[in-house]
Amino acid sequence: MDVYRAGTRFAHPGELIEVVSGRDEVNHRWVRMQQDTRAQVRGFDRPPYAAPQQHAESNPIELNLLRRGVKYRVIYDTSVLDLPGWLEDVTAGMQHGEQARIAADLPMKLAISDDRLAIIPLLRAGDDTVTASYLIHPSPLLDALVALFEALWERSVPVRMTAPGGELSDDEERLLTLLAAGATDRAASRALGWSERTVQRHITKLMRRLGARTRFQVAMEATRRGWI
C-alpha cells in the first residue's frame, strides 16, 4: 500500500484533510507549514487571529523567509482596516518583498504553501480566536483553493509603497489605496492614524487636484493615471 500511494497523486481519501485542534497546535502547524515552503505562500488574511491580540498579526517567520527568497502574496480583507497597527505591519512586510492586496468580503482565512498544503482556520459562530484548522493535502480541493486565490488576486486592489513616477505623496498613495478598497473615513483614519476630518481634507484636496466632484470620479481618474 505504501508503494502504491507513493506512485499516485492522491493519498487515501481519509488522509487528504486533517483537523488540527487547540490554539497552540494550530500555531505550531502554521509555523511548520511556512518553514517548509520552498517557493511561495499565498493567503487570505482576516480577523480573528490565533493569537489573542487586537491588531493584525505580525509574522516574523514571513520576514525571515522573504529574506531567503520565498514569495508571499497576501490578500487582506477590508475588515483589517479597522485594526490599529495593520498598516505598519503590512508596510514592514512589503519593505521585505511581500505583495499585498485588499478585497472586500473574503470568504475565509486561508494560507497555501506552494501547491503542497493549505490551512483553513475553522471558525464557529461566536469564536473570537482560532482554535482549530483544516489542513488540506494535494487533492482536487487544494487545486480549487489555489484557483480561488488566483481569481481573487486578479480582482483585488494592490497596496503600493510609492506612487508611480512620484506623482503622489506617501500619504496620498496610502489614502487612495484605502479608498479604492472601500474603506470608510473612519476606517481610513484608524489605518493612517489621522482624524476623520484630516481624511476628509485630504480627499477634498485630491478631488480638486484631479478635477473630480465625487469620490467615484477620484477613483476613476486615479485608475486612468495608473496611481491605483
C-alpha positions as CSV (number, residue, x, y, z in Angstrom):
1,M,0.0,0.0,0.0
2,D,2.9,2.4,0.8
3,V,4.4,1.7,-2.7
4,Y,1.0,2.2,-4.3
5,R,0.4,5.5,-2.6
6,A,3.9,6.7,-3.4
7,G,3.2,6.2,-7.1
8,T,-0.2,8.0,-7.1
9,R,-1.0,11.7,-6.9
10,F,-3.7,11.4,-4.2
11,A,-3.5,9.6,-0.8
12,H,-6.3,7.7,0.7
13,P,-9.4,10.0,0.8
14,G,-9.4,9.9,4.6
15,E,-5.8,11.4,4.6
16,L,-6.5,14.4,2.4
17,I,-7.9,16.5,5.1
18,E,-6.6,16.8,8.7
19,V,-8.4,18.5,11.6
20,V,-6.0,20.2,14.0
21,S,-7.4,21.3,17.4
22,G,-6.0,23.6,20.0
23,R,-4.6,27.1,19.6
24,D,-1.0,26.0,20.3
25,E,-1.2,23.2,17.8
26,V,-2.8,25.4,15.2
27,N,0.1,27.9,15.6
28,H,2.7,25.1,15.5
29,R,1.3,23.7,12.2
30,W,1.1,27.2,10.7
31,V,4.7,27.9,11.6
32,R,5.8,24.5,10.3
33,M,4.0,24.9,7.1
34,Q,5.7,28.2,6.4
35,Q,9.1,26.9,7.3
36,D,8.7,24.0,4.8
37,T,7.7,26.4,2.0
38,R,10.2,26.5,-0.9
39,A,8.7,28.9,-3.4
40,Q,5.7,30.9,-2.2
41,V,3.0,31.4,0.4
42,R,-0.4,32.6,-0.7
43,G,-3.1,33.7,1.7
44,F,-6.3,35.4,2.7
45,D,-5.9,37.4,5.9
46,R,-8.9,38.5,8.0
47,P,-9.7,38.6,11.7
48,P,-10.0,36.9,14.2
49,Y,-6.4,35.6,14.7
50,A,-5.0,32.6,16.6
51,A,-3.0,35.0,18.8
52,P,-5.2,36.9,21.4
53,Q,-4.4,40.4,20.2
54,Q,-6.4,43.3,18.9
55,H,-4.4,44.2,15.8
56,A,-3.3,42.4,12.6
57,E,-0.7,39.8,13.3
58,S,2.9,40.5,12.6
59,N,4.7,37.4,11.3
60,P,8.5,37.3,12.0
61,I,8.7,33.9,10.2
62,E,7.5,35.6,7.0
63,L,10.2,38.3,7.2
64,N,12.9,35.5,7.5
65,L,11.5,33.6,4.6
66,L,11.3,36.7,2.4
67,R,15.0,37.3,3.0
68,R,15.6,33.7,1.8
69,G,13.7,34.4,-1.4
70,V,10.3,32.8,-0.6
71,K,7.5,34.9,-2.1
72,Y,4.5,36.0,-0.1
73,R,1.3,37.1,-1.8
74,V,-1.4,38.1,0.7
75,I,-5.0,39.5,0.2
76,Y,-6.3,41.4,3.2
77,D,-10.0,41.7,3.9
78,T,-11.2,45.3,4.3
79,S,-12.2,44.5,7.9
80,V,-8.5,44.7,8.8
81,L,-8.7,48.5,8.1
82,D,-10.4,48.9,11.5
83,L,-7.5,47.3,13.4
84,P,-4.8,49.5,14.8
85,G,-1.3,48.7,13.7
86,W,-2.4,47.0,10.4
87,L,-0.8,49.5,8.0
88,E,2.5,49.4,9.9
89,D,2.6,45.6,9.9
90,V,1.8,45.4,6.2
91,T,4.4,48.1,5.3
92,A,7.1,46.2,7.2
93,G,6.3,43.0,5.2
94,M,6.2,45.0,1.9
95,Q,9.6,46.5,2.6
96,H,11.0,43.0,2.6
97,G,9.1,41.9,-0.5
98,E,5.6,40.9,0.4
99,Q,3.0,41.6,-2.3
100,A,-0.2,42.8,-0.6
101,R,-3.7,43.5,-1.9
102,I,-7.1,44.4,-0.4
103,A,-10.5,42.9,-1.1
104,A,-13.9,43.1,0.4
105,D,-15.7,40.1,2.0
106,L,-13.0,37.4,1.7
107,P,-14.8,34.1,2.2
108,M,-12.4,32.7,4.8
109,K,-8.9,32.8,6.3
110,L,-6.6,30.7,4.1
111,A,-2.9,30.0,3.6
112,I,-1.4,27.9,0.9
113,S,2.2,26.6,0.9
114,D,3.5,26.1,-2.7
115,D,1.0,23.7,-4.2
116,R,1.6,21.2,-1.4
117,L,-0.5,22.2,1.6
118,A,-3.2,24.6,2.7
119,I,-4.6,25.6,6.1
120,I,-8.1,26.9,6.7
121,P,-8.8,28.1,10.2
122,L,-12.1,26.7,11.5
123,L,-14.3,29.5,12.9
124,R,-17.7,28.8,14.5
125,A,-20.4,31.3,15.5
126,G,-19.2,33.4,18.4
127,D,-15.5,32.4,18.1
128,D,-13.1,35.3,18.6
129,T,-9.9,33.3,18.3
130,V,-8.7,30.4,16.1
131,T,-8.7,27.1,18.0
132,A,-9.0,24.6,15.2
133,S,-8.0,24.3,11.5
134,Y,-8.3,22.1,8.5
135,L,-5.1,21.0,6.7
136,I,-5.7,20.3,3.0
137,H,-3.2,18.0,1.3
138,P,-2.7,17.6,-2.5
139,S,-6.2,16.9,-3.9
140,P,-8.9,18.5,-6.2
141,L,-9.9,20.6,-3.1
142,L,-6.4,22.1,-2.9
143,D,-6.4,22.8,-6.6
144,A,-9.8,24.6,-6.1
145,L,-8.4,26.7,-3.3
146,V,-5.4,27.7,-5.4
147,A,-7.7,28.7,-8.3
148,L,-9.9,30.7,-5.9
149,F,-6.9,32.6,-4.6
150,E,-5.7,33.5,-8.1
151,A,-9.1,34.6,-9.2
152,L,-9.5,36.9,-6.2
153,W,-5.9,38.2,-6.5
154,E,-6.7,39.5,-10.0
155,R,-9.7,41.4,-8.7
156,S,-8.2,42.9,-5.6
157,V,-6.6,46.3,-5.1
158,P,-2.8,46.4,-4.9
159,V,-1.2,48.1,-1.9
160,R,1.7,50.2,-3.1
161,M,4.7,51.5,-1.2
162,T,5.2,54.5,-3.5
163,A,3.3,56.2,-6.3
164,P,4.4,55.6,-9.9
165,G,6.6,58.4,-11.1
166,G,6.5,60.2,-7.8
167,E,3.2,61.9,-8.6
168,L,1.7,61.3,-5.2
169,S,2.9,61.8,-1.7
170,D,3.1,58.7,0.5
171,D,0.0,59.9,2.4
172,E,-1.9,60.3,-0.8
173,E,-0.9,56.9,-2.1
174,R,-1.9,55.2,1.1
175,L,-5.2,57.1,1.2
176,L,-6.1,56.3,-2.4
177,T,-5.4,52.6,-1.8
178,L,-7.7,52.5,1.2
179,L,-10.5,54.3,-0.6
180,A,-10.2,52.1,-3.6
181,A,-10.5,49.1,-1.2
182,G,-13.8,50.5,0.1
183,A,-12.6,52.0,3.4
184,T,-14.8,54.4,5.2
185,D,-13.5,57.7,6.5
186,R,-13.4,56.1,10.0
187,A,-11.5,53.0,8.8
188,A,-9.1,55.2,6.8
189,S,-8.5,57.4,9.8
190,R,-7.7,54.5,12.0
191,A,-5.4,52.9,9.5
192,L,-3.5,56.1,8.8
193,G,-3.5,57.5,12.4
194,W,-5.4,60.6,11.3
195,S,-8.6,62.2,12.4
196,E,-11.7,61.7,10.2
197,R,-11.6,65.5,9.5
198,T,-8.0,65.1,8.2
199,V,-9.0,62.2,6.0
200,Q,-11.9,64.4,4.5
201,R,-9.5,67.3,4.0
202,H,-7.0,65.1,2.0
203,I,-9.9,63.7,-0.1
204,T,-11.1,67.2,-0.9
205,K,-7.5,68.2,-1.9
206,L,-7.4,65.1,-4.2
207,M,-10.7,66.0,-5.7
208,R,-9.5,69.5,-6.5
209,R,-6.2,68.2,-7.9
210,L,-8.0,65.7,-10.2
211,G,-10.9,67.9,-11.1
212,A,-13.3,65.4,-9.6
213,R,-16.6,66.1,-7.9
214,T,-17.2,62.7,-6.3
215,R,-15.1,60.0,-4.8
216,F,-16.0,57.7,-7.6
217,Q,-14.5,60.2,-10.1
218,V,-11.4,60.4,-7.9
219,A,-11.0,56.6,-8.2
220,M,-11.7,56.6,-11.9
221,E,-9.1,59.3,-12.6
222,A,-6.6,57.8,-10.3
223,T,-7.0,54.4,-12.1
224,R,-6.7,56.1,-15.5
225,R,-3.4,57.7,-14.4
226,G,-2.1,54.4,-13.1
227,W,-2.0,55.5,-9.5
228,I,-4.1,52.6,-8.2
